Amino acid sequence: MTGGKNQVSDVGILKIVNDRTIVPNLNGDKSENTFCTNKIKTSRYTIWSFLPLTFLLQFTKIGNCIWLCVLILNYIPAISINGPAVVTAVLSIIIIIGITKEGITDYVRY
């Protein structure tokens, strides 16, 4: 370097300053330089995948699978203890509580 001054040379639209390439923002246009955001999402579901995935998640629990088996067996009149409507109501309440809990925790994560 000569006397501590920066040596600048133009090469097309690039400017080279002290062996470093600098790309200027031409005309302040941001349409060419679109970058992804740095936003981090830790939510598990999207709007479209929430109900199917949480419904399947509820049946990975052994207790809900047992209630489903009891519900299916209650539709057979020979071995039915009480009406299938009672077991359907109980299973529906359990599933609704589980889905609501998953929705609240995912909303808090969002």
Protein Blocks (a to p, Z undefined) as FASTA:
>chain_A
ZZhiacdddehjbcceehiacdddehhiaklmccddfbdcfbfbdfklmmmmmmmmmmmp
fklmmmmmmmmmmmpmklpmbdfklmmmmmmmmmmmmmmmmmmmmmmmZZ
